[in-house]
Each structure stands twice: as C-alpha cells, then as structure tokens.
C-alpha cells in the first residue's frame, strides 16, 4: 500500500497510471513489476488500541550515552524528530545495534502506531519460518476422462494451491504444454477446484476501502492470475470516434461495457469493475485526446477461479485445442489423471517481490497459505493469523495483547505495532541463519531497488540502507537496517500517524534519520553546520531557522 514516486516505472496503483507505447501485461509479468498493485490506500487508521505497556513520554532517549551514540548523531536525531511536520502526530522511533542489542536511541518506542505496509515484514518473516524459503506453490492439471487419439473425452480439472505468482506468460506456457502433449480437443468443461482456500476473498479492513475496484485491493483465491487484476488497453482513434478498447488477457469472463470517445479536450476517463453473475463487469467511459499514447488501466476481478479458467480456455484455443468456453467450479475426483504440474519460484523469491513492491494480494495469500499449512485446508485468514501470532509470541518474544494483528498486508485500520516491536523482529531475523538472508535481501535498497529506489540517492545511505515502507493517509513508516561508518548493522523503525501535512514530509524525515544513522550524524552536521533547528522538509542548502 505504499506510494511510489511518480517518476518511477512503478506507477501509483491508486491512480493506476498506465504503461504506454504498446507495453503489455506480459512484459510487466516477465519483469515481475507490479506497479498497479502497489497500494496507495486512502485511509488513515485509528483502531481500538491494546493497552500500551508503559505510558509513552515524548522524550528522545540515548540509553548508551556518548560512548555508544556520538554527539553529532544525538544532535541530528534530536533536531530531526523536532521537525514541525511531526507536531500533533503519534510518533514511535527506535534504533538498536543488531550485534550487541544496545539501544542507540528511542522516542516513544512502545507507542502503538498503525504500521501500514510494515506489517508485511511480519507476514514475510512468519512465512519464511513456517513454510521455509525453498517452498514452492504448485498448480496441478488433470484429465477427468480418457484421452483417445488426442481427444480428452471428459473434463480438464485444475487444482489450485494458492500460487500468487501466476501471470499471463506462465498460463500461456501451461496451455502450450498441454497442447504439446497431443491434446487436440476437450469435449467437456474446465473444472476449477479452488477449495484449498475458503470462500472469504477479502481480508479484514478491506471492507472500508474507498475504491474497492482498485487493483491493489484484489481478492484472494487458491487459483489466481495476474494478481487477480485485469487491464483494458485504450487507443485513441480519429477525432469524434470511439477509442479502440481491448481487454487483456482476453477472457470471456470479463465483460466490457461503455465507450471512450476521442475528443480534443480529453482526457477524462472512468474505469470501474463490479461483480456480475459469473462475470466481472468492466465499465468504461470518458474521453481521450487524439494524440494520446495508448493507455493501460488495471482493475480487480471478483471471482479469481472463473477468471483463471476463462483465460486458460482462451489460451488453449489459441494453441489449437478445440473446446467450448464452459468453466465451472468443482472438486477434483479421485479418478482424474495428473497431466501437468506448474511450479512457482521459491518462497524466498516470492518474499523478495512481496517486500520490494509491497504487494497486498501476495501478503494476504501468504496468510491463507500459512493457515492451510498449519491447520489444514481450507486455508483461512483466521487460521493463518493465529499461526503468525504464535510465531510472534513464541519465537520473536512479543507479549500477548501488546499489539494488534488484523491482516497480513497492512491495508487500512486493523493493525497496531510499535517501533520496539519492529526492531525486535528485525534484530531476531538478521541473526537467524536459516531464513535471515532471504528476509534481509527482500527489503528495498535505498537509491536502487523497491519502494525506496528513488529515495536517499547520492547520500551515505545509498545501498547501505535496506528497509520496508508503509503508507496510508496520515500514516507513514520506514523500518529496516542501516550500516554505520564502523560497518555495524543497526535495526531501526520510525513510524508516524496523525500528521496533517504531506506524506513526502515524512519521507524526508525518514530519509534524514537513515542518513544520520549511516554517518553517525555527520551528514546532518555537514548540511547544517553549527546552526540548529533546521527543518528537514526544506533543502539543506537553503533552510535555516529555529525549531518550533
């Protein structure tokens, strides 16, 4: 649910900015770039909070004293956290040496804050511990009936186990593989078995989403395609004529309604999806300018299983398999014969995508996968979250009742954690030989990769800070690791909620903290000299003033 800078190729999902020049969903899938899923939620969250362990005091503390925290770093952190952009906000900050456990600095470390997408750190850690980094999802394809002279006299059954990474390219490869087995005709139906998960498709908190058709709020299913989003490609025609529209991937399950006119005063577009009987209705309207580049807009679907089966049917037909479009939901019969198994990348690689691009759909799918693994199918949100809580309390050491975990993605208002919680998790994972390397490498890298690819560029923190972002309306968080000048790893977390200004002001504060930790405060002192109270939300070269 993190906002990505407009200048990146990972465009904001909330605006669903588009790919142009004929780029296709297939290219998006092949590069693993899911901009249209990176969530930019419209809500600030104020859930009922668990009782805080101690009454938080708005004081920045340096438990290690000057021997552990250089004076320049103390001054830098003090001034940064005095920024007027934080006035009236709930703020929690903590930085700790990973090797010794020495707390360098803390500011309301036990204050409970909505962590937004920082919750994905918890989901990723639990998934790696419970499922293991080498875990792979499998999707199985069966023949329910004999195959005689290339004719499947019966049904094609697809059994899903929750793979969140199937994209158009992979499904086309499956269709090609089945056709290359000599199947020329299927007389029966495509039977979708998605019973590995229960029928609840939206996690807690998603019901309050203001734009529920957005791709970042796609439903969860045991059979899913393209992160359960579909796109419409719009190309302008001559002035006064309807624009050309094409649904991708081509699936009869999606019904396109409306039209977009080519108008010199464009572009005012409305693209919405809603559930229909056995279909997702995509409603399009508005105008587009004659010389506009082709636009691709993504929206969620409403029945992942039927969407999957419909697209598979189309791809089989493209590969020459004679069959009718007839997709039904059912259960795998004992008499069906296994034809083909499609395997995902390892869980370690899936987690890399989850955290670098903050994919809500992947996070919630992992919760149900954990639930199925620990409690048996069908996987549910409740069983998955129960297993994650057990992991947090029995391995990481969280006190029961000291936090609130309502979903695995961080969307909206159902989670509460403190910076202390986050640092405790980060420190533990860094030292875990079995899963630590996969966890650490999954985080965004300052200035180069993920949701912080365009932050802290050309600073001392570039490539030396790895972190996960979290963004909702009025909520901003950054938690991860940074290396100091002595090559010591620091786990840190900074979370703010209830600020009234722009989220970009919070990013600048977070960036300044990251740079200060990476330089023992030298970056701040060099930028601001002996003058104190410089606002982080102004450029270092121009800003001078007093702390308010």
WOLIN-V967971 format. One record per residue. SS is DSSP state (h for helix, s for strand, l for the rest). PSI is psi in whole degrees, 0 to 359 (* if undefined). D_FIRST is the distance of its C-alpha to the first C-alpha in Angstrom with 2 decimals. Layout:
ss/psi/d_first
SS/PSI/D_FIRST
SS/PSI/D_FIRST
This chain:
ss/psi/d_first
l/19/0.00
l/139/3.74
l/140/6.54
l/142/9.32
l/140/12.86
l/332/14.65
l/353/17.39
l/163/15.69
l/351/16.18
l/84/12.50
l/158/12.18
l/132/9.47
l/330/8.43
l/326/8.95
l/349/12.40
l/52/12.78
l/154/15.03
l/161/17.57
l/140/19.51
l/182/23.10
l/38/26.59
l/11/26.64
l/144/23.84
l/165/23.11
h/330/20.52
h/321/22.83
h/319/22.38
h/316/18.61
h/317/19.17
h/328/21.89
h/353/20.00
l/25/17.01
l/123/14.72
l/58/11.81
h/322/10.56
h/357/10.54
h/348/8.05
s/118/5.43
l/136/2.98
l/79/4.58
l/155/5.81
l/9/9.48
l/136/10.53
l/151/11.89
l/138/13.12
l/65/16.74
l/163/17.66
l/128/21.17
l/144/21.43
l/159/23.59
l/129/26.58
l/143/26.00
l/315/28.44
l/157/30.02
l/121/29.97
l/140/27.78
l/136/29.70
l/68/28.26
l/133/30.09
s/121/29.16
s/147/31.15
l/82/32.42
l/329/33.90
l/347/35.31
l/186/37.21
l/334/38.39
l/334/39.26
l/331/35.64
l/106/33.86
l/147/35.63
h/322/36.47
h/320/34.53
h/322/31.30
h/315/32.18
h/316/32.76
h/310/29.61
h/322/27.31
h/314/29.38
h/320/29.12
h/316/25.41
l/357/24.60
l/6/27.12
l/139/25.20
h/341/25.58
h/339/21.90
h/0/21.49
l/127/24.31
l/354/23.70
l/156/20.36
s/124/19.93
s/138/19.70
s/128/20.03
s/143/20.98
s/142/22.86
s/134/24.21
s/138/26.48
s/126/28.69
l/319/27.77
l/321/31.39
l/341/33.19
l/3/30.67
l/124/31.86
s/121/29.50
s/313/29.66
s/149/28.02
s/145/26.31
s/108/25.32
l/52/24.70
l/338/23.62
l/8/23.81
l/131/22.09
l/129/19.37
s/149/16.02
l/116/12.71
l/357/10.96
h/227/7.30
h/356/5.99
h/341/9.66
h/333/10.62
h/336/10.10
h/319/13.12
h/315/15.08
h/315/14.31
h/315/15.28
h/315/18.33
h/319/19.55
h/316/19.29
h/320/21.24
h/315/23.79
h/314/24.38
h/333/24.16
l/147/25.21
l/333/24.07
l/358/26.57
l/138/25.35
s/138/25.10
s/150/24.13
s/141/27.04
s/126/27.64
s/140/31.33
s/129/33.48
s/152/36.83
s/122/39.97
s/81/41.27
s/165/44.75
s/152/47.11
s/114/46.64
s/120/50.00
l/43/50.69
l/3/47.03
s/118/46.47
s/105/44.15
s/76/46.13
s/215/43.43
s/152/39.68
s/122/36.83
s/133/34.63
s/119/31.09
s/117/29.92
l/149/26.22
l/26/24.89
l/10/21.13
l/115/20.58
l/5/16.96
l/5/18.10
l/124/20.79
l/176/20.63
h/316/23.38
h/315/25.31
h/321/25.68
h/325/26.71
h/324/29.23
h/321/30.57
h/314/31.08
h/318/32.93
h/318/35.02
h/319/35.82
h/319/37.02
h/322/39.09
h/348/40.59
l/358/41.78
l/7/44.19
l/116/42.56
l/339/43.80
s/143/43.47
s/119/41.74
l/337/43.74
l/213/41.40
l/168/37.79
s/115/34.45
s/121/33.67
s/120/30.08
s/99/29.87
l/32/26.36
l/358/27.83
l/334/26.34
s/157/23.48
l/183/24.27
l/2/23.63
l/115/20.72
l/347/17.83
l/133/15.04
l/163/13.97
l/137/14.84
l/335/12.76
h/340/11.76
h/343/15.13
h/3/14.23
l/130/11.72
l/333/13.55
l/73/13.00
l/346/13.34
l/355/14.57
s/150/11.47
h/334/10.92
h/350/7.29
h/36/9.22
l/150/12.12
l/161/14.74
l/140/15.93
l/158/19.48
l/341/22.07
l/117/22.62
l/148/19.68
l/135/19.76
h/41/17.41
h/27/14.35
h/41/16.07
s/153/15.61
s/152/18.66
s/155/19.45
s/129/22.24
s/126/24.06
s/127/25.91
s/128/28.96
l/151/31.16
l/199/34.82
l/156/37.86
l/130/37.80
l/355/38.04
l/156/37.09
s/143/34.07
l/155/31.41
s/134/31.28
s/138/28.46
s/128/27.56
s/134/25.15
s/133/23.84
l/155/24.41
l/115/27.62
l/126/27.56
l/340/29.90
l/331/27.43
s/125/25.54
s/120/27.71
s/128/27.33
s/150/28.72
s/186/29.58
l/159/30.16
l/126/29.18
s/145/32.18
s/116/32.97
l/139/33.68
l/342/34.47
l/5/32.38
l/168/29.11
l/125/26.24
s/104/24.98
s/142/23.05
s/121/21.78
s/118/20.27
s/154/19.47
s/151/19.84
s/160/21.41
s/136/23.22
s/178/26.91
l/109/29.65
l/31/28.86
s/160/26.74
s/120/23.52
s/122/24.72
s/114/23.11
s/125/24.46
s/140/24.79
s/170/26.54
s/200/27.22
s/162/28.79
s/145/28.43
l/151/30.72
l/326/33.36
l/12/32.40
l/146/28.64
l/157/27.21
l/140/26.03
s/137/22.59
s/123/20.27
s/133/17.74
s/141/15.58
s/160/15.27
s/158/15.01
l/174/18.31
l/340/19.70
l/94/22.03
h/320/20.79
h/314/24.28
h/324/26.25
h/314/23.98
h/310/24.58
h/323/28.30
h/315/28.71
h/320/27.27
h/318/29.41
h/314/32.43
h/319/31.99
h/324/31.76
h/319/34.80
h/321/36.71
h/327/35.91
l/15/37.39
l/8/40.53
l/122/40.17
s/121/41.96
l/160/40.15
l/160/39.11
l/100/35.63
l/93/35.74
s/127/32.68
s/159/32.98
s/137/31.34
l/189/33.65
l/148/34.39
l/120/35.65
l/153/39.45
l/335/41.42
l/353/43.60
l/148/40.90
s/130/41.30
s/129/38.48
s/320/38.23
s/141/35.11
s/125/32.28
s/127/29.06
s/144/27.30
s/176/23.85
s/171/23.29
s/160/23.53
h/324/20.88
h/320/20.85
h/325/19.83
h/317/17.18
h/325/15.65
h/315/15.87
h/317/13.66
h/308/11.15
h/324/10.84
h/327/11.60
h/9/9.02
l/59/6.24
s/110/7.29
h/314/6.74
h/315/10.24
h/317/11.82
h/313/10.96
h/329/12.51
h/320/15.26
h/323/16.15
h/313/16.62
h/326/19.08
h/317/20.69
h/318/21.39
h/317/22.83
h/322/25.09
h/321/26.21
h/328/27.16
h/357/28.44
l/158/29.35
l/149/28.26
l/143/26.75
s/138/23.57
l/162/21.84
h/319/18.81
h/315/21.46
h/324/23.38
h/315/20.46
h/325/19.20
h/319/22.88
h/323/23.28
h/318/20.32
h/320/21.89
h/317/25.21
h/314/23.92
h/319/22.54
h/328/25.78
h/339/28.34
h/313/27.19
h/330/24.98
l/20/27.05
l/143/24.79
l/131/27.02
l/135/26.62
l/356/25.46
l/357/24.08
l/173/20.39
s/122/18.39
l/110/16.38
l/338/15.38
l/176/12.88
l/354/11.67
l/333/7.89
l/6/7.48
l/122/6.51
l/229/9.03
l/34/12.37
l/10/13.90
l/145/13.63
s/125/15.81
s/165/16.79
l/169/18.75
h/328/18.94
h/316/22.03
h/312/20.24
h/317/17.87
h/323/20.87
h/316/22.98
h/312/20.69
h/315/20.39
h/318/24.16
h/314/25.04
h/323/23.04
h/327/24.45
l/5/27.92
l/107/27.44
l/327/29.42
l/321/28.43
l/355/24.65
h/320/24.01
h/318/24.29
h/322/21.70
h/310/19.25
h/317/19.95
h/348/19.92
l/345/16.48
l/154/14.96
s/152/14.26
s/125/17.57
l/125/18.24
l/356/19.54
l/320/19.46
s/153/16.56
h/204/12.85
h/356/10.30
h/23/13.40
l/331/15.81
l/20/16.91
l/146/17.04
l/27/20.31
l/144/22.22
l/33/25.97
l/174/25.82
l/342/27.07
l/346/23.57
l/128/23.02
l/354/22.99
l/6/23.90
s/128/20.55
s/131/17.94
s/165/14.77
s/133/11.17
s/164/8.88
s/126/6.79
s/126/6.11
s/175/6.97
l/120/10.28
l/11/12.85
s/134/10.95
s/137/10.64
s/151/11.42
s/122/12.89
s/137/14.84
s/216/17.08
s/149/20.57
s/147/22.84
s/130/26.49
l/178/29.11
l/339/32.33
l/15/34.20
l/28/31.75
l/139/30.60
s/130/27.08
s/129/25.27
s/133/22.37
s/159/20.45
s/132/17.66
s/121/17.01
s/139/14.97
s/142/15.53
s/139/15.13
l/13/17.13
l/154/17.78
l/345/19.06
l/199/18.71
l/149/16.24
h/329/13.15
h/332/15.05
h/322/17.75
h/321/15.70
h/319/14.87
h/322/18.63
h/315/19.54
h/316/17.44
h/316/18.99
h/321/22.36
h/316/22.14
h/316/21.29
h/322/24.16
h/317/26.47
h/327/26.01
h/343/26.66
h/11/29.87
l/31/31.22
l/353/30.63
h/325/32.70
h/320/30.04
h/315/29.91
h/318/33.68
h/323/34.37
h/330/32.16
h/357/33.60
l/218/37.04
l/355/38.94
l/136/37.41
l/166/35.02
l/20/32.34
l/135/30.62
l/130/27.36
l/341/24.48
l/6/23.02
l/159/26.13
l/144/27.32
l/331/29.45
l/337/32.30
l/332/32.73
l/130/31.51
l/138/34.18
l/184/34.46
l/151/34.58
l/136/31.98
l/*/31.62
